[in-house]
Amino acid sequence: MSFPKGFLWGGATAANQLEGAWNEDGKGISISDISTGGSATSSKRITPQLQEGTYYPSHVAIDHYHRYKEDIKLFAEMGFKVYRFSINWTRIYPTGLEDEPNEKGLAFYEDLIDECRKYNIEPLITLCHYEIPFELVKKYNGFASRKTIDCFIKYCRTVFERYKGKVKYWLTFNEINNGTNPVGGYLALGVLNELEKPTEFMHPKDDPQIRFQALHHEFVASALAVKLAHEIDPHYQVGCMQIMATSYPLTPDPADQILTQQHNHRMNWFCSDVQCRGYYPSYMHRYFKENNIHIEMADGDEEILKEGTVDFYTCSYYMSFCQTVHTEKGNEVAGNMMGGTSNPYLKASDWGWQIDPIGLRYSLNEIYDRYQLPIMVVENGLGAYDKKSEDGKIHDQYRIDYLRAHIEQMHEAVLDGVDLFGYTSWGCIDLVSASTGEYAKRYGYIYVNRFDDGTGDFSREKKDSFYWYKKVIASNGEDLA
Ligand code: BG6
């Protein structure tokens, strides 16, 4: 069992979840900087006015901004071939509106890229991972306005030009299809319909008309970014990034099949259909009509979408769901900022996310059949409570088991003929959770001594999974024992 030669093994993070230094060296406030901490049982809040005495996890996170050299050295020790991270837009353009970029922000990421290159680690950069400048929310309601497209493209031009020759792979918007859900209105699109008072993170005031129009603007922004990247450097490869959360019908009732198909269309396929094929899929026209949603297209938008299709497809994959019209037969389960019906054949993580490695093989086949584009899985992993054993170490066999099972299924997908060229597991170093805003939900191969009560010295320690992943990479996926 081996993966294709040159397979890109590595890990993934996002600036707002690990850097900290939220207001250092000229950085502005991003949408994640006004999200408070939370937990598995109490929701995060979005506070348009920063509240004194309130805890905001992105403000210090795991202090990677000051420790990136140490962290990348550890990634290199594991043998990473690729490292996926995001540039925090607000380090480059603090409000999104400036004419000139912030040199200190540009220099920080240049050093980070150089540090990766020093170890032959290929950078894979997400341009926007839930890090829209908050000023653009206040002024334009995020991507609800076309003006935000221009701000994004200005930022893209700056980083594409600055890092030319040092970077090959870019992703436009993290989990863009989160924007098909109310919770993603804020996170993925920067839409906040209530600025006067704090909002519960999982339940922002939603207006589907505004949300889907903002999503359209993001499609245009993504397509323009792809075109611009190719103009600036023909070697640049630009991908889309989706949450892939496959749904199965709970029963063989044909009504469950249709419900599942509709759900998968909207959730899993709509955005990638636009970004990979270059036009809106027909099934969405009916959905818009029946839900009184009217997408306003400016002259030229259709051409832009056609001309700005992506070079490769990427996704996060953590879990799957079921769908059913027979609600009495199923229980609701939580997932990655969404929900569905539980699957009696699957077990779930401590946060209720159903673990389904075979679903990854299934999804990869579906994606490849649909687009015939190279694919990379850029997030996957187990959020778990890690406890130190008596010997002071983290023996995270449960994480190894989860990752092994998913890598085995990726290999099956490769044998099925899927053109899979890389894998970056999520949170290769412990960081702050996106949905619950806590440290307690850990994904890393590297343990970070930092806790939700504000204690901990940020020191880093290797877990058992660190040594295991090192072996996996060294054997190109052959040695999973
Ligand atoms: C993805 C996001 O949704 O899932 C990441 O791109 C996030 O930012 C990851 O951290 C895991 O989710 P969570 O809520 O466990 O951090």
Residues whose N, C-alpha, C, O or C-beta is under 5 A from the ligand:
A	BS01	BG6	A14 S316 N336 G383 V432 S433 A434 S435 T436
